Amino acid sequence: MNSLFFSKKWLPISLLVMSFVFTGCLTDDGGGNGPVDELTTRDVQMGAQGNVLGSSLDADAMVVYPIAEARTRAGDIDLVFAFSTEQEVSAVYSPNVAVEGIPGVSEGFILYANFSPARTTPIRNVASSQWESVLNQSGLQSAWDGGTPQENGRLAVTAGAVFMIETSEDRLVMLRVDAVTQGEGGAMTLSGRSRF
């Protein structure tokens, strides 16, 4: 009789403990902060070379720096926003292109003359519909793989444009231009989506 009483008393408790163990195993991602594949979105504002807003983006942290501070963080800077007076268009530039220019097309920007090391950031143009459809890391990788590389390291930007970069920390970041004004004093509002 004692063994039957023991079984009935401890069976529900044992089942409850086992359910906690198995539930914990199903959701464990090593960080405990939600699904492993989840992307988040962060917004920044950038200014062209004649604007008081910073023009240098560290996309790993989605932080914009003015040129003086960007020089001290040159290896972390992934994109530069500027207005090309030669091409008369606002664009994002790989830092090496902002420094060196595009041979036969445009010169580098004077503000970035002493910017070193100027890394080469891969930039790929993707369809604007990707912004709404890419919700996880595998979708981000697929969009990157299907994107069109910008071989010259420069991409003219207009509102609604969507593109991707690979950051200094090898992170893929999808970026959407929410708003942009042309000119040396222009500004851009940019949203970034990745696993930040």
NUTIPA-670711 format. One record per atom (N, C-alpha, C): residue in three letters; chain; atom name; x, y, z negated. Coordinates in Angstrom, 2 decimals. Atoms other than C-alpha are relative to their C-alpha. Example, Ala and Ser with C-alpha at 12.3 -4.5 7.8 and 13.67 -1.06 7.14 Angstrom:
# residues 2
REC residuo cadena atomo x y z
REC ALA A N 0.89 -1.19 0.00;
REC ALA A CA 12.30 -4.50 -7.80;
REC ALA A C 0.90 1.20 0.00;
REC SER A N -0.82 -1.19 0.06;
REC SER A CA 13.67 -1.06 -7.14;
REC SER A C -0.77 1.09 -0.73;
END
This chain:
# residues 196
REC residuo cadena atomo x y z
REC MET A N 0.81 -1.19 0.00;
REC MET A CA 0.00 0.00 0.00;
REC MET A C 0.86 1.27 0.00;
REC ASN A N -0.86 -1.18 0.06;
REC ASN A CA 2.79 2.45 -0.78;
REC ASN A C 0.56 0.36 1.36;
REC SER A N -0.55 -0.32 -1.31;
REC SER A CA 4.30 2.14 2.71;
REC SER A C -1.07 0.57 0.91;
REC LEU A N 1.09 -0.56 -0.81;
REC LEU A CA 0.89 2.84 4.33;
REC LEU A C -0.27 1.44 -0.41;
REC PHE A N 0.19 -1.36 0.49;
REC PHE A CA 0.40 5.91 2.13;
REC PHE A C 1.11 0.92 0.48;
REC PHE A N -1.15 -0.79 -0.45;
REC PHE A CA 3.91 7.14 3.00;
REC PHE A C -0.12 0.35 1.48;
REC SER A N 0.13 -0.22 -1.45;
REC SER A CA 3.25 6.80 6.76;
REC SER A C -1.06 1.05 0.29;
REC LYS A N 1.09 -0.95 -0.26;
REC LYS A CA -0.04 8.70 6.70;
REC LYS A C 0.37 1.41 -0.47;
REC LYS A N -0.36 -1.31 0.55;
REC LYS A CA 1.41 11.50 4.61;
REC LYS A C 1.06 0.69 0.84;
REC TRP A N -1.13 -0.60 -0.68;
REC TRP A CA 4.62 12.09 6.59;
REC TRP A C -0.12 0.02 1.51;
REC LEU A N 0.14 0.04 -1.45;
REC LEU A CA 3.46 11.34 10.13;
REC LEU A C -0.31 1.38 0.60;
REC PRO A N 0.26 -1.33 -0.59;
REC PRO A CA 1.90 14.79 10.80;
REC PRO A C 1.19 0.96 -0.14;
REC ILE A N -1.15 -0.88 0.20;
REC ILE A CA 4.93 16.57 9.35;
REC ILE A C 1.11 -0.37 0.96;
REC SER A N -1.03 0.47 -0.94;
REC SER A CA 7.31 14.43 11.43;
REC SER A C -0.31 0.45 1.41;
REC LEU A N 0.40 -0.42 -1.35;
REC LEU A CA 5.34 15.19 14.60;
REC LEU A C 0.19 1.51 0.17;
REC LEU A N -0.18 -1.45 -0.07;
REC LEU A CA 5.40 18.92 13.83;
REC LEU A C 1.48 0.37 0.15;
REC VAL A N -1.43 -0.27 -0.09;
REC VAL A CA 9.18 18.93 13.29;
REC VAL A C 0.52 -0.38 1.38;
REC MET A N -0.45 0.42 -1.34;
REC MET A CA 9.73 17.00 16.53;
REC MET A C -0.47 0.96 1.08;
REC SER A N 0.48 -0.95 -1.01;
REC SER A CA 7.59 19.49 18.47;
REC SER A C 0.85 1.26 0.02;
REC PHE A N -0.89 -1.15 0.04;
REC PHE A CA 9.81 22.36 17.27;
REC PHE A C 1.33 -0.30 0.69;
REC VAL A N -1.27 0.39 -0.61;
REC VAL A CA 12.93 20.50 18.34;
REC VAL A C -0.12 -0.02 1.51;
REC PHE A N 0.15 0.11 -1.45;
REC PHE A CA 11.61 19.74 21.82;
REC PHE A C -0.34 1.34 0.64;
REC THR A N 0.33 -1.32 -0.54;
REC THR A CA 10.15 23.23 22.33;
REC THR A C 1.26 0.85 0.08;
REC GLY A N -1.25 -0.74 -0.01;
REC GLY A CA 13.50 24.78 21.41;
REC GLY A C 0.89 -0.41 1.14;
REC CYS A N -0.84 0.49 -1.09;
REC CYS A CA 15.28 22.61 23.96;
REC CYS A C -0.51 0.47 1.36;
REC LEU A N 0.58 -0.38 -1.29;
REC LEU A CA 12.88 23.59 26.75;
REC LEU A C 0.26 1.46 0.34;
REC THR A N -0.16 -1.43 -0.27;
REC THR A CA 13.45 27.33 26.37;
REC THR A C 1.41 0.52 -0.26;
REC ASP A N -1.35 -0.47 0.34;
REC ASP A CA 17.13 27.47 25.39;
REC ASP A C 0.78 0.38 1.25;
REC ASP A N -0.79 -0.48 -1.14;
REC ASP A CA 19.08 29.59 27.88;
REC ASP A C 1.38 0.46 -0.46;
REC GLY A N -1.31 -0.41 0.50;
REC GLY A CA 22.07 30.22 25.69;
REC GLY A C -0.02 1.40 -0.59;
REC GLY A N 0.03 -1.37 0.50;
REC GLY A CA 21.04 33.81 24.98;
REC GLY A C -1.22 0.27 -0.84;
REC GLY A N 1.19 -0.16 0.79;
REC GLY A CA 17.58 33.46 23.55;
REC GLY A C -0.82 1.22 0.34;
REC ASN A N 0.72 -1.21 -0.34;
REC ASN A CA 16.28 36.55 25.38;
REC ASN A C -0.84 -0.14 1.25;
REC GLY A N 0.86 0.18 -1.16;
REC GLY A CA 13.90 35.11 27.97;
REC GLY A C 0.63 -0.92 1.01;
REC PRO A N -0.47 0.93 -1.03;
REC PRO A CA 14.29 33.09 31.14;
REC PRO A C 1.37 0.39 0.56;
REC VAL A N -1.35 -0.20 -0.52;
REC VAL A CA 17.79 32.67 32.57;
REC VAL A C -0.01 0.80 1.30;
REC ASP A N 0.02 -0.53 -1.35;
REC ASP A CA 16.76 33.80 36.05;
REC ASP A C -0.68 1.36 0.12;
REC GLU A N 0.79 -1.23 -0.03;
REC GLU A CA 14.86 36.97 35.10;
REC GLU A C 0.83 1.23 0.37;
REC LEU A N -0.65 -1.24 -0.41;
REC LEU A CA 15.80 40.27 36.78;
REC LEU A C -0.64 1.17 -0.74;
REC THR A N 0.53 -1.22 0.58;
REC THR A CA 15.41 43.71 35.23;
REC THR A C 0.30 1.16 0.94;
REC THR A N -0.16 -1.17 -0.86;
REC THR A CA 15.16 47.13 36.84;
REC THR A C 0.40 1.20 -0.85;
REC ARG A N -0.44 -1.24 0.65;
REC ARG A CA 16.99 50.32 35.85;
REC ARG A C 0.05 1.11 1.03;
REC ASP A N 0.03 -1.16 -0.90;
REC ASP A CA 16.71 53.79 37.35;
REC ASP A C 1.10 0.99 -0.37;
REC VAL A N -1.00 -1.05 0.20;
REC VAL A CA 19.35 56.49 37.81;
REC VAL A C -0.26 1.14 0.96;
REC GLN A N 0.00 -1.14 -0.91;
REC GLN A CA 19.64 59.93 39.37;
REC GLN A C 1.44 0.33 0.32;
REC MET A N -1.34 -0.34 -0.46;
REC MET A CA 22.68 60.86 41.43;
REC MET A C -0.07 1.31 0.76;
REC GLY A N -0.08 -1.24 -0.75;
REC GLY A CA 23.78 64.15 42.93;
REC GLY A C 1.10 -0.06 1.03;
REC ALA A N -1.05 -0.10 -1.02;
REC ALA A CA 25.72 64.84 46.09;
REC ALA A C 1.10 0.92 -0.53;
REC GLN A N -1.19 -0.70 0.46;
REC GLN A CA 29.06 66.66 45.90;
REC GLN A C -0.24 1.43 -0.51;
REC GLY A N 0.28 -1.36 0.46;
REC GLY A CA 27.49 70.11 45.35;
REC GLY A C -1.06 0.05 -1.08;
REC ASN A N 1.04 0.08 1.01;
REC ASN A CA 25.05 68.96 42.67;
REC ASN A C 0.66 -0.26 -1.36;
REC VAL A N -0.57 0.20 1.33;
REC VAL A CA 25.65 68.99 38.90;
REC VAL A C -0.15 -1.44 -0.50;
REC LEU A N 0.13 1.41 0.37;
REC LEU A CA 24.47 65.38 38.63;
REC LEU A C 1.23 -0.76 0.49;
REC GLY A N -1.12 0.81 -0.43;
REC GLY A CA 27.19 62.76 38.89;
REC GLY A C -0.27 -0.69 1.33;
REC SER A N 0.15 0.63 -1.31;
REC SER A CA 27.84 61.11 42.24;
REC SER A C 0.62 -1.39 0.05;
REC SER A N -0.71 1.28 0.03;
REC SER A CA 29.71 57.95 41.14;
REC SER A C -0.76 -0.99 -0.87;
REC LEU A N 0.83 0.98 0.69;
REC LEU A CA 27.74 54.84 40.16;
REC LEU A C 0.77 -1.25 -0.39;
REC ASP A N -0.42 1.31 0.48;
REC ASP A CA 28.88 51.94 38.01;
REC ASP A C -1.28 -0.82 -0.04;
REC ALA A N 1.25 0.74 -0.12;
REC ALA A CA 26.13 49.54 39.10;
REC ALA A C -0.11 -1.17 -0.96;
REC ASP A N 0.08 1.05 1.01;
REC ASP A CA 27.04 46.89 36.52;
REC ASP A C -0.77 0.48 -1.22;
REC ALA A N 0.69 -0.59 1.15;
REC ALA A CA 25.75 49.23 33.81;
REC ALA A C -1.11 0.95 0.44;
REC MET A N 0.92 -0.99 -0.56;
REC MET A CA 23.63 51.45 36.12;
REC MET A C 0.17 1.33 -0.73;
REC VAL A N -0.37 -1.28 0.61;
REC VAL A CA 25.43 54.53 34.80;
REC VAL A C 0.68 0.85 1.07;
REC VAL A N -0.56 -0.95 -0.96;
REC VAL A CA 26.31 57.60 36.88;
REC VAL A C 0.98 0.92 -0.72;
REC TYR A N -1.04 -0.85 0.59;
REC TYR A CA 29.48 59.60 36.21;
REC TYR A C 0.32 1.17 0.93;
REC PRO A N -0.54 -1.10 -0.80;
REC PRO A CA 30.62 63.04 37.35;
REC PRO A C 1.43 -0.36 0.41;
REC ILE A N -1.29 0.39 -0.59;
REC ILE A CA 33.86 62.95 39.35;
REC ILE A C 1.14 -0.03 -1.02;
REC ALA A N -1.10 -0.02 0.97;
REC ALA A CA 36.18 63.89 36.44;
REC ALA A C 0.03 -1.27 -0.84;
REC GLU A N 0.05 1.23 0.80;
REC GLU A CA 35.00 60.97 34.32;
REC GLU A C 0.13 -1.23 0.90;
REC ALA A N -0.11 1.14 -0.93;
REC ALA A CA 34.71 58.67 37.35;
REC ALA A C 1.45 -0.32 0.32;
REC ARG A N -1.44 0.24 -0.28;
REC ARG A CA 38.44 59.13 38.02;
REC ARG A C 0.63 -0.88 -1.07;
REC THR A N -0.56 0.82 1.08;
REC THR A CA 39.19 57.57 34.62;
REC THR A C -0.59 -1.41 0.00;
REC ARG A N 0.67 1.30 -0.08;
REC ARG A CA 36.89 54.64 35.48;
REC ARG A C -0.03 -0.50 1.44;
REC ALA A N 0.03 0.27 -1.45;
REC ALA A CA 37.77 54.28 39.16;
REC ALA A C -0.24 -1.46 0.36;
REC GLY A N 0.17 1.42 -0.30;
REC GLY A CA 37.96 50.48 39.08;
REC GLY A C -1.40 -0.52 -0.24;
REC ASP A N 1.38 0.41 0.30;
REC ASP A CA 34.37 50.29 37.77;
REC ASP A C -1.02 0.62 0.94;
REC ILE A N 0.95 -0.72 -0.85;
REC ILE A CA 32.81 52.63 40.32;
REC ILE A C -0.30 -0.84 1.23;
REC ASP A N 0.45 0.85 -1.10;
REC ASP A CA 30.75 50.71 42.88;
REC ASP A C -0.52 0.78 1.20;
REC LEU A N 0.56 -0.80 -1.09;
REC LEU A CA 29.09 53.46 44.94;
REC LEU A C 0.21 1.48 -0.25;
REC VAL A N -0.07 -1.46 0.04;
REC VAL A CA 29.48 57.13 45.74;
REC VAL A C -1.14 0.53 0.87;
REC PHE A N 1.06 -0.65 -0.76;
REC PHE A CA 26.54 59.29 46.84;
REC PHE A C 0.52 1.37 0.43;
REC ALA A N -0.49 -1.28 -0.51;
REC ALA A CA 27.45 62.23 49.07;
REC ALA A C -0.74 0.37 1.28;
REC PHE A N 0.56 -0.49 -1.26;
REC PHE A CA 26.28 64.36 51.98;
REC PHE A C 1.15 0.23 0.96;
REC SER A N -1.02 -0.18 -1.03;
REC SER A CA 28.37 64.13 55.13;
REC SER A C -0.34 1.24 0.83;
REC THR A N 0.23 -1.20 -0.81;
REC THR A CA 28.67 67.58 56.68;
REC THR A C 0.30 -0.28 1.47;
REC GLU A N -0.30 0.37 -1.38;
REC GLU A CA 30.12 65.95 59.82;
REC GLU A C -1.16 -0.74 0.65;
REC GLN A N 1.13 0.79 -0.52;
REC GLN A CA 27.21 63.51 60.23;
REC GLN A C -1.35 0.62 -0.35;
REC GLU A N 1.21 -0.67 0.48;
REC GLU A CA 24.65 65.79 58.51;
REC GLU A C -1.03 -0.99 -0.55;
REC VAL A N 0.89 0.99 0.58;
REC VAL A CA 23.20 62.94 56.47;
REC VAL A C 0.49 -0.37 -1.41;
REC SER A N -0.34 0.52 1.33;
REC SER A CA 23.07 61.80 52.84;
REC SER A C 0.23 -1.50 0.13;
REC ALA A N -0.34 1.41 -0.11;
REC ALA A CA 24.63 58.39 52.38;
REC ALA A C 0.63 -0.49 -1.29;
REC VAL A N -0.78 0.63 1.07;
REC VAL A CA 26.07 55.93 49.88;
REC VAL A C 1.25 -0.56 0.65;
REC TYR A N -1.31 0.40 -0.52;
REC TYR A CA 29.72 55.02 50.30;
REC TYR A C 0.66 -0.98 -0.95;
REC SER A N -0.93 0.79 0.78;
REC SER A CA 32.00 52.29 49.13;
REC SER A C 1.08 0.98 -0.46;
REC PRO A N -0.99 -0.98 0.47;
REC PRO A CA 34.57 54.16 46.97;
REC PRO A C 1.22 0.14 0.93;
REC ASN A N -1.15 -0.12 -0.89;
REC ASN A CA 37.42 53.33 49.38;
REC ASN A C -0.32 0.86 1.22;
REC VAL A N 0.40 -0.81 -1.15;
REC VAL A CA 35.47 54.97 52.22;
REC VAL A C -0.16 1.46 -0.42;
REC ALA A N 0.09 -1.38 0.49;
REC ALA A CA 34.73 58.05 50.09;
REC ALA A C 1.38 0.64 -0.08;
REC VAL A N -1.38 -0.50 0.10;
REC VAL A CA 38.51 58.37 49.60;
REC VAL A C 0.64 0.14 1.38;
REC GLU A N -0.74 0.06 -1.27;
REC GLU A CA 39.82 57.40 53.05;
REC GLU A C -0.78 0.47 1.22;
REC GLY A N 0.82 -0.33 -1.15;
REC GLY A CA 36.89 58.17 55.35;
REC GLY A C -0.15 -1.19 0.92;
REC ILE A N 0.19 1.05 -1.01;
REC ILE A CA 35.89 56.15 58.42;
REC ILE A C 0.82 0.41 1.22;
REC PRO A N -0.87 -0.37 -1.13;
REC PRO A CA 38.59 56.15 61.13;
REC PRO A C -0.81 0.32 1.27;
REC GLY A N 0.65 -0.44 -1.23;
REC GLY A CA 37.42 58.08 64.17;
REC GLY A C -1.41 0.52 -0.18;
REC VAL A N 1.37 -0.46 0.24;
REC VAL A CA 34.12 59.03 62.51;
REC VAL A C -0.03 1.17 -0.98;
REC SER A N 0.02 -1.05 1.01;
REC SER A CA 34.68 61.06 59.35;
REC SER A C 1.19 -0.14 -0.94;
REC GLU A N -1.09 -0.01 0.97;
REC GLU A CA 37.29 62.04 56.82;
REC GLU A C -0.55 -0.32 -1.39;
REC GLY A N 0.41 0.22 1.38;
REC GLY A CA 37.23 61.19 53.12;
REC GLY A C -0.41 1.31 -0.65;
REC PHE A N 0.45 -1.19 0.72;
REC PHE A CA 35.75 63.60 50.60;
REC PHE A C 1.13 0.56 -0.86;
REC ILE A N -1.07 -0.66 0.73;
REC ILE A CA 38.14 66.12 49.06;
REC ILE A C -0.09 -0.29 -1.50;
REC LEU A N 0.18 0.30 1.43;
REC LEU A CA 36.65 65.48 45.58;
REC LEU A C 0.60 -1.34 -0.40;
REC TYR A N -0.47 1.35 0.31;
REC TYR A CA 37.81 61.86 45.81;
REC TYR A C 1.45 -0.22 0.43;
REC ALA A N -1.38 0.12 -0.47;
REC ALA A CA 41.36 62.59 47.02;
REC ALA A C 0.92 -0.69 -1.00;
REC ASN A N -0.86 0.62 1.02;
REC ASN A CA 42.98 61.51 43.72;
REC ASN A C -0.71 -1.13 -0.74;
REC PHE A N 0.81 1.05 0.60;
REC PHE A CA 40.55 58.67 43.04;
REC PHE A C 0.69 -1.35 0.24;
REC SER A N -0.74 1.25 -0.18;
REC SER A CA 42.45 55.43 42.40;
REC SER A C -0.14 -0.87 -1.25;
REC PRO A N 0.11 0.72 -1.27;
REC PRO A CA 42.03 52.52 42.57;
REC PRO A C -1.42 0.12 0.56;
REC ALA A N 1.30 -0.09 -0.66;
REC ALA A CA 39.23 52.95 45.06;
REC ALA A C -0.36 -1.38 0.55;
REC ARG A N 0.35 1.36 -0.39;
REC ARG A CA 37.59 49.57 45.34;
REC ARG A C -0.87 -0.02 1.26;
REC THR A N 0.85 0.21 -1.17;
REC THR A CA 35.89 48.21 48.45;
REC THR A C -1.25 -0.74 -0.47;
REC THR A N 1.27 0.60 0.42;
REC THR A CA 32.24 47.53 47.63;
REC THR A C -0.74 -0.53 1.22;
REC PRO A N 0.82 0.53 -1.10;
REC PRO A CA 30.40 45.18 49.99;
REC PRO A C -1.43 0.55 -0.11;
REC ILE A N 1.35 -0.55 -0.08;
REC ILE A CA 27.11 46.80 51.06;
REC ILE A C -0.75 -0.76 1.08;
REC ARG A N 0.83 0.67 -1.00;
REC ARG A CA 24.30 44.95 52.85;
REC ARG A C -1.38 0.63 0.03;
REC ASN A N 1.34 -0.53 -0.20;
REC ASN A CA 21.12 46.38 54.28;
REC ASN A C -0.98 -1.17 -0.04;
REC VAL A N 1.03 1.03 0.04;
REC VAL A CA 17.99 44.33 53.49;
REC VAL A C -1.35 0.63 0.28;
REC ALA A N 1.35 -0.48 -0.30;
REC ALA A CA 14.32 44.62 54.45;
REC ALA A C -0.63 0.61 -1.25;
REC SER A N 0.61 -0.67 1.16;
REC SER A CA 12.36 46.99 52.20;
REC SER A C -1.01 -0.91 -0.70;
REC SER A N 0.95 0.93 0.62;
REC SER A CA 9.82 44.20 51.58;
REC SER A C 0.67 -0.90 -1.05;
REC GLN A N -0.74 0.82 0.96;
REC GLN A CA 12.55 42.36 49.64;
REC GLN A C -0.15 0.54 -1.43;
REC TRP A N 0.09 -0.60 1.33;
REC TRP A CA 12.12 44.82 46.76;
REC TRP A C -1.12 -0.63 -0.82;
REC GLU A N 1.14 0.56 0.72;
REC GLU A CA 8.71 43.42 45.83;
REC GLU A C 0.07 -1.52 -0.11;
REC SER A N 0.02 1.47 -0.02;
REC SER A CA 9.41 39.78 46.69;
REC SER A C 1.13 -0.66 -0.79;
REC VAL A N -1.13 0.60 0.72;
REC VAL A CA 12.76 39.21 44.94;
REC VAL A C -0.22 0.20 -1.50;
REC LEU A N 0.31 -0.06 1.42;
REC LEU A CA 12.03 38.35 41.31;
REC LEU A C 0.98 -0.76 -0.88;
REC ASN A N -0.93 0.79 0.80;
REC ASN A CA 14.88 36.06 40.25;
REC ASN A C 1.36 -0.05 0.68;
REC GLN A N -1.38 0.03 -0.49;
REC GLN A CA 18.58 35.38 40.73;
REC GLN A C 0.12 -0.76 1.32;
REC SER A N -0.09 0.75 -1.26;
REC SER A CA 18.06 32.77 43.45;
REC SER A C -0.56 0.82 1.16;
REC GLY A N 0.53 -0.90 -1.03;
REC GLY A CA 15.91 35.26 45.41;
REC GLY A C 0.97 1.11 0.35;
REC LEU A N -1.02 -1.03 -0.22;
REC LEU A CA 18.60 37.89 44.96;
REC LEU A C 1.13 -0.54 0.88;
REC GLN A N -1.06 0.62 -0.80;
REC GLN A CA 21.23 35.52 46.34;
REC GLN A C -0.46 -0.24 1.43;
REC SER A N 0.56 0.24 -1.33;
REC SER A CA 18.98 34.61 49.27;
REC SER A C -0.09 1.30 0.81;
REC ALA A N 0.07 -1.30 -0.68;
REC ALA A CA 18.38 38.29 50.10;
REC ALA A C 1.39 0.47 0.41;
REC TRP A N -1.39 -0.37 -0.31;
REC TRP A CA 22.14 38.93 49.95;
REC TRP A C 0.50 -0.78 1.21;
REC ASP A N -0.47 0.85 -1.09;
REC ASP A CA 22.87 35.99 52.23;
REC ASP A C -0.63 0.38 1.34;
REC GLY A N 0.70 -0.39 -1.23;
REC GLY A CA 20.30 37.25 54.78;
REC GLY A C 0.16 1.47 0.36;
REC GLY A N -0.16 -1.43 -0.25;
REC GLY A CA 21.32 40.92 54.56;
REC GLY A C 0.99 0.29 1.11;
REC THR A N -0.88 -0.44 -1.07;
REC THR A CA 23.14 42.89 57.25;
REC THR A C 1.17 0.78 -0.59;
REC PRO A N -1.16 -0.71 0.56;
REC PRO A CA 26.70 43.83 56.19;
REC PRO A C 0.23 1.35 0.68;
REC GLN A N -0.36 -1.33 -0.50;
REC GLN A CA 27.63 47.50 56.56;
REC GLN A C 1.52 0.03 0.09;
REC GLU A N -1.44 0.20 -0.18;
REC GLU A CA 31.09 46.99 57.99;
REC GLU A C 0.83 1.25 -0.26;
REC ASN A N -0.79 -1.22 0.20;
REC ASN A CA 32.12 50.65 57.74;
REC ASN A C -0.09 0.53 -1.43;
REC GLY A N 0.05 -0.42 1.40;
REC GLY A CA 31.27 50.89 54.01;
REC GLY A C -0.83 1.22 -0.28;
REC ARG A N 0.85 -1.18 0.17;
REC ARG A CA 28.69 53.60 54.47;
REC ARG A C -1.41 -0.34 0.45;
REC LEU A N 1.39 0.23 -0.36;
REC LEU A CA 24.89 53.53 54.57;
REC LEU A C -0.79 1.29 -0.18;
REC ALA A N 0.86 -1.18 0.10;
REC ALA A CA 22.70 56.54 55.39;
REC ALA A C -1.25 -0.39 -0.78;
REC VAL A N 1.14 0.34 0.84;
REC VAL A CA 19.85 56.69 52.89;
REC VAL A C -1.19 0.92 0.25;
REC THR A N 1.29 -0.69 -0.08;
REC THR A CA 16.22 57.67 53.22;
REC THR A C -0.90 -0.59 -1.07;
REC ALA A N 0.93 0.50 1.02;
REC ALA A CA 13.36 57.30 50.75;
REC ALA A C -0.60 -1.33 0.47;
REC GLY A N 0.55 1.32 -0.30;
REC GLY A CA 12.20 53.68 50.62;
REC GLY A C 1.03 -1.01 0.48;
REC ALA A N -1.05 0.92 -0.46;
REC ALA A CA 15.49 52.21 51.88;
REC ALA A C 0.38 -0.97 -1.12;
REC VAL A N -0.42 1.02 0.96;
REC VAL A CA 16.53 48.97 50.18;
REC VAL A C 1.30 -0.61 0.52;
REC PHE A N -1.27 0.59 -0.37;
REC PHE A CA 20.08 47.65 50.18;
REC PHE A C 0.58 -0.71 -1.21;
REC MET A N -0.61 0.75 1.08;
REC MET A CA 22.34 45.44 48.10;
REC MET A C 1.50 0.23 -0.01;
REC ILE A N -1.46 -0.08 0.14;
REC ILE A CA 25.88 45.60 46.77;
REC ILE A C 0.48 -1.15 -0.88;
REC GLU A N -0.65 0.90 0.94;
REC GLU A CA 28.32 43.28 45.06;
REC GLU A C 0.93 0.86 -0.83;
REC THR A N -0.68 -0.93 0.90;
REC THR A CA 29.73 45.08 42.03;
REC THR A C 1.42 -0.43 -0.33;
REC SER A N -1.36 0.29 0.44;
REC SER A CA 33.19 45.21 40.51;
REC SER A C 0.05 -1.21 -0.92;
REC GLU A N 0.07 1.18 0.86;
REC GLU A CA 32.05 42.45 38.12;
REC GLU A C -0.66 -1.17 0.73;
REC ASP A N 0.56 1.06 -0.85;
REC ASP A CA 30.80 40.29 41.05;
REC ASP A C -1.49 -0.23 -0.23;
REC ARG A N 1.45 0.08 0.19;
REC ARG A CA 27.14 40.99 40.22;
REC ARG A C -0.69 0.49 1.26;
REC LEU A N 0.82 -0.47 -1.11;
REC LEU A CA 24.59 41.25 43.02;
REC LEU A C -1.07 0.93 -0.56;
REC VAL A N 1.00 -0.99 0.43;
REC VAL A CA 22.41 44.35 42.63;
REC VAL A C -0.77 0.46 1.23;
REC MET A N 0.87 -0.54 -1.05;
REC MET A CA 19.45 45.25 44.83;
REC MET A C -0.34 1.43 -0.40;
REC LEU A N 0.24 -1.41 0.27;
REC LEU A CA 18.97 49.02 45.10;
REC LEU A C -1.07 0.54 0.94;
REC ARG A N 1.03 -0.65 -0.81;
REC ARG A CA 15.98 51.03 46.30;
REC ARG A C 0.10 1.51 -0.20;
REC VAL A N -0.01 -1.47 0.05;
REC VAL A CA 16.08 54.74 47.17;
REC VAL A C -1.43 0.45 -0.22;
REC ASP A N 1.35 -0.46 0.32;
REC ASP A CA 13.02 56.17 45.45;
REC ASP A C -0.27 1.40 0.55;
REC ALA A N 0.13 -1.36 -0.54;
REC ALA A CA 13.65 59.75 46.56;
REC ALA A C 1.40 0.51 0.33;
REC VAL A N -1.29 -0.58 -0.37;
REC VAL A CA 16.43 61.68 48.29;
REC VAL A C -0.24 1.35 0.66;
REC THR A N 0.02 -1.29 -0.69;
REC THR A CA 17.03 65.28 49.31;
REC THR A C 1.34 0.16 0.70;
REC GLN A N -1.20 -0.15 -0.82;
REC GLN A CA 19.52 66.11 52.04;
REC GLN A C 0.76 1.26 -0.41;
REC GLY A N -0.83 -1.17 0.23;
REC GLY A CA 22.38 68.58 51.74;
REC GLY A C 1.06 -0.25 -1.05;
REC GLU A N -1.10 0.13 0.95;
REC GLU A CA 25.55 69.08 49.71;
REC GLU A C -0.48 0.12 -1.44;
REC GLY A N 0.59 -0.10 1.34;
REC GLY A CA 23.37 69.97 46.71;
REC GLY A C -1.12 -1.00 -0.21;
REC GLY A N 1.09 0.98 0.05;
REC GLY A CA 21.04 67.02 47.35;
REC GLY A C 0.09 -0.94 -1.18;
REC ALA A N 0.08 0.96 1.10;
REC ALA A CA 19.96 64.41 44.86;
REC ALA A C -0.70 -1.26 0.47;
REC MET A N 0.62 1.27 -0.33;
REC MET A CA 18.84 60.80 44.91;
REC MET A C -0.44 -0.69 -1.28;
REC THR A N 0.48 0.85 1.07;
REC THR A CA 16.71 58.72 42.57;
REC THR A C 0.08 -1.43 0.51;
REC LEU A N -0.32 1.35 -0.43;
REC LEU A CA 17.78 55.09 42.74;
REC LEU A C -0.45 -0.99 -1.06;
REC SER A N 0.35 1.09 0.92;
REC SER A CA 16.34 51.92 41.19;
REC SER A C 0.89 -1.18 0.31;
REC GLY A N -0.85 1.17 -0.16;
REC GLY A CA 18.58 48.92 40.63;
REC GLY A C -0.62 -1.21 -0.66;
REC ARG A N 0.58 1.24 0.55;
REC ARG A CA 17.44 45.33 40.09;
REC ARG A C 1.07 -1.09 0.01;
REC SER A N -0.98 1.07 0.14;
REC SER A CA 19.68 42.56 38.79;
REC SER A C -0.19 -0.66 -1.35;
REC ARG A N -0.06 0.54 1.35;
REC ARG A CA 20.49 40.47 35.72;
REC ARG A C 0.98 0.84 -0.79;
REC PHE A N -0.86 -0.93 0.74;
REC PHE A CA 21.87 43.38 33.68;
REC PHE A C 0.25 -0.50 -1.40;
END
